[in-house]
């Protein structure tokens, strides 16, 4: 999008702005277009200025679900950002590039390190996407296709075009992608336990922290969740698993594996806390969960793509130094 009219006053005196819709924003709903552009303005306020007619498209009133097109002129009334959003503008995320697994004009696949959120929010001021945008100021469009937990490393897709974003998100939603993780779990995983088909329920703890738990098949709040498990390697006291998820629920792998009595090593939410403390002294200072392989159809060519991110050095070191489990007698 490009600004075609705008005030030059200080942030304390916001003024009317007109935006011209570019090709990347064409086809979006008006509310989503405004929410993305007016970062830091509460959504309730965005809907209020649409309903009141203060937002205009080509000088006419428009509804929240109006689809905007290339060349449309959108009027934005004066709006004040929250203090938090204004602070973000004054102190933007530090620019940072991440290891690239694949990049073309449609998408970027990065190898996300552990400890970095994919986006800001929930007590985190910035994540991968904000840092990438700062590192690439000329990029017109950069949006996350999917998410990874903050402590999970591995393959993460970022779209460089809206058409790529919608195509890839459709593939994730329709389960046309293949997502396989490497997870080190406590104990000896039974080779016969290959499918976990147990509903999950997301809830908030008293302190407001998000958690997930397994629930019964008849629980009305349960979301069907399917995880496929394959033993990759047996180590003394642990099992390295290849875990493929057929549904993408929050914390799915972590909760499913823990529910079977084999939590992920180093998991600070669903793991064995005493063992985790011991593992930290042995050099494992993070959760051993890595988004290892991702398969999808390229959003432009349709070609089936397979990307693989090698185990990060700290996880490979720990796995290499753990002795193999004794062969069964």
C-alpha positions, -999 to 999 in steps of 0.1 A, spaced: 0 0 0 12 36 -5 3 67 14 -11 93 -10 -22 120 15 -11 123 51 -5 147 78 30 155 91 20 164 126 35 147 157 20 114 169 1 133 196 -21 150 169 -31 122 145 -46 133 112 -66 119 84 -48 96 60 -57 82 27 -42 48 16 -41 34 -19 -46 -4 -20 -18 -22 -38 -19 -57 -55 -8 -75 -23 -37 -62 -3 -63 -67 -30 -91 -91 -21 -88 -85 17 -117 -77 39 -117 -40 49 -115 -49 86 -85 -71 82 -68 -45 60 -73 -19 87 -63 -41 116 -30 -49 98 -24 -12 90 -35 2 123 -13 -19 145 -18 -10 182 -53 3 177 -78 -19 195 -100 -40 172 -131 -27 189 -121 8 178 -114 -3 143 -149 -18 140 -164 14 156 -148 37 130 -161 14 102 -196 14 116 -197 52 121 -187 58 85 -154 75 94 -136 50 72 -144 55 35 -135 35 4 -134 56 -27 -152 83 -7 -182 60 1 -192 42 33 -182 5 34 -189 -25 57 -163 -45 76 -167 -74 52 -162 -52 20 -135 -66 -2 -110 -40 -13 -94 -40 -47 -62 -27 -63 -63 11 -66 -91 17 -40 -86 48 -19 -92 41 18 -98 70 42 -85 66 77 -98 90 104 -74 103 131 -68 74 155 -46 73 186 -24 43 192 -20 26 226 11 36 246 24 1 240 21 4 202 36 39 202 66 25 222 70 -2 196 73 24 168 99 43 188 118 11 198 113 -13 169 124 -49 169 161 -54 162 168 -64 125 177 -100 122 181 -126 95 177 -163 102 192 -193 85 175 -198 51 164 -232 40 146 -220 8 138 -186 -6 121 -174 -38 98 -146 -48 68 -163 -31 81 -176 3 110 -179 28 116 -210 48 138 -203 78 154 -225 104 140 -209 136 163 -212 167 148 -222 200 141 -194 224 127 -170 198 90 -164 195 75 -164 160 58 -131 167 54 -105 195 26 -108 221 19 -125 254 48 -108 272 71 -110 242 78 -76 225 89 -91 191 96 -124 173 109 -138 141 84 -119 118 91 -85 134 128 -90 132 126 -101 95 106 -71 86 131 -48 102 159 -66 84 141 -63 50 126 -28 49 121 -30 12 99 -61 15 63 -52 8 47 -83 24 60 -107 50 35 -128 69 38 -160 90 22 -190 74 21 -211 106 35 -211 141 60 -229 162 63 -228 200 89 -204 213 111 -232 226 107 -254 194 133 -250 167 131 -259 130 113 -252 97 91 -221 97 75 -207 66 70 -170 58 50 -158 28 62 -130 6 29 -126 -13 -7 -127 -2 -15 -153 -28 12 -176 -13 0 -170 22 -36 -180 14 -25 -210 -6 -1 -223 20 -26 -217 49 -52 -236 30 -28 -265 27 -22 -265 64 -59 -263 71 -67 -291 47 -39 -313 61 -21 -314 28 12 -306 44 35 -331 61 50 -320 94 75 -342 112 93 -334 144 122 -350 163 115 -353 200 135 -369 227 112 -384 254 119 -398 288 119 -436 290 115 -464 265 87 -456 241 67 -488 232 73 -495 195 37 -506 192 24 -472 202 22 -456 167 -10 -435 168 -22 -411 194 -58 -401 187 -69 -383 218 -89 -350 220 -72 -319 234 -87 -290 253 -71 -255 256 -76 -236 288 -62 -208 309 -47 -213 343 -55 -190 373 -25 -169 364 -37 -165 328 -11 -188 313 -23 -209 284 -23 -247 289 -36 -278 271 -48 -311 285 -61 -344 271 -99 -350 275 -123 -378 269 -137 -386 235 -172 -373 246 -159 -340 260 -178 -312 242 -147 -290 245 -123 -315 231 -107 -310 197 -98 -342 178 -60 -344 177 -39 -371 159 -2 -377 163 18 -404 146 49 -417 163 79 -437 150 109 -448 171 141 -433 155 167 -443 181 168 -458 216 192 -443 241 198 -451 277 168 -437 296 154 -420 265 138 -426 231 143 -403 200 110 -402 181 99 -390 147 66 -374 153 42 -365 125 11 -344 134 -20 -348 114 -37 -319 132 -21 -287 144 -34 -281 179 -16 -259 204 11 -279 223 -2 -310 206 30 -331 205 41 -320 240 7 -329 256 2 -361 236 36 -376 244 33 -366 281 -1 -382 283 14 -415 273 39 -413 303 68 -402 281 72 -364 283 97 -345 261 131 -340 278 134 -304 289 98 -295 286 92 -269 313 53 -270 310 44 -307 307 77 -325 315 94 -342 345 107 -312 363 132 -331 385 147 -348 355 148 -315 336 170 -300 364 193 -330 361 194 -327 323 204 -290 325 235 -300 345 242 -325 317 240 -298 290 204 -300 278 192 -265 286 161 -264 263 132 -286 253 143 -314 229 116 -307 202 126 -298 166 105 -292 135 127 -314 114 108 -319 81 81 -300 63 64 -311 30 40 -289 10 30 -280 -25 47 -249 -38 21 -221 -39 29 -211 -75 43 -242 -93 24 -269 -73 57 -288 -71 59 -310 -39 86 -295 -17 104 -312 11 125 -291 35 146 -305 63 163 -286 91 192 -305 108 192 -310 145 206 -279 162 242 -284 176 230 -284 212 205 -311 206 228 -332 184 256 -329 210 233 -342 237 219 -371 216 254 -381 204 268 -383 239 239 -402 253 248 -439 254 227 -463 232 202 -484 251 213 -520 257 198 -545 232 169 -564 244 178 -599 257 
